[in-house]
Amino acid sequence: MKPTLDQPILLDLADQTGRRFAVFPPDFPQRMARRIQRKFKVKVGVDVIAELVNGYAAIYCFADSVLYECLVPVRGEYSSPDDVDDEKYRAKISAQFPDEDPEILSEIAGWTIFYYLR
């Protein structure tokens, strides 16, 4: 069963997952627990954070794997965010993770595009 937390906390966890390419140091859940307590004044268990972050990492890995399929023909020398068929890309991610909040999927997809095309 997925833990229920306020949306800003979940978005913050998704944001931090995307910023780290879904690769975490061993103490990441503990550091995120401290961050959430400081930023949101809420205590969240390390095990809850680890469960959420691992789920978000799976979304990131899937999003990364399908991004290439959603690139439109490149107009210039390099790909840019404009070269992503955003509708097709987000539809693929949503189809794979239908129970996930669309804002979370959007946050993670945004980071995947950002890192892939930089």
N, C-alpha and C positions, 0 to 999 in steps of 0.2 A: 504494500500500500504506500502510495506517495505521501510524504509529509506535507502538511498544509502550513504554509507561512504566508505572511503578507507579500503582496506583489512586488513592492520595492526591494525586499530582501531577496526574493527569487531572481529578479532582474540583476541585482548586484552580483549574485553568484554566477549567473549566466555570463555577465560581462567579464568577470574575473576568469572564468573558464576560457572564454574566447581570447582574452588578452594573452593567455599562456599557451596557446595552440593546443589546449586540452592535455598538456603534459605538466604534471604537478610535482613539486618537491614533496618529500615524505611528510613534512609537517604542515602541508597546505590546509587540511581541515582545521587544525588547531589555530593556525593564523587567521583563517576566515572566521572562526568562532570569535576570536578577539576583535576582529574588524567589525563584525556585525554587532557585537556588544557595544563597542565604541560609537559606531555610526548610527545604529537604530535603537540603542538602549534595550536590547532584547537578548536573552540568553538562548542560544540554540546549541543542541548537543553536537559533538564532533561526529558521531555516527550518522546523524541526520544530514549534516553537511556533506559528509563523504558519500552518502547515498545519492544526494541530489547532484553533486559535482560529477560523480561517475556517470550518471544518466546524461548530464549535459555534455560530457566528454564523448559519449556514444553519438549524440546528435551532431557534435562538431565533426567527428570522424566521418559520419555518413554524409554530412553536408559537403565536406571536403572531397569526398569520393565522387559525388555527382556534379560538382561544379563544372568540370570540364565539358560534360554533356550539354550544359546549358549556355555555353558560350556561342554567341552569334559570330558570323565571319568578322574577323578583326579588320577595322578600317585603316589602322595605322601600323606602325612597326611593332607596337606593344599593345597588349590587351589593357582595357581600362574597365572600371565598373559599368560604364555604358555598354560594354560588349557582353553583358550577362543578360540573358532572357530571364528577367527577375520573376515574372509570373510562373514560368515553367519551373524555375529553380525552387521557388517557395512551395509550389504545388507538390513537387517530388518530396520535399522535406516533410510537408504536412501529411502527405499520404503515408509516409513511413512512421511518423509519430503523431497519429490522429488525436491522442489523448492529451498531448502537450499544449500548453497555452501558446497561442499564436505570437504573443509579444516575446516570449522566451525564444521561440524558433526564429523570429525575426532578428533578435539580438545576436544569437549565435551565427545565423546566416550572414549577418552584416560583418562580423569579425572574420568569418571564413573568406568572404569576398575581399575584404581589406588586405588580409595577409597573402592571399593567393595572387592578387594582382598588384602588389606593391613592388 
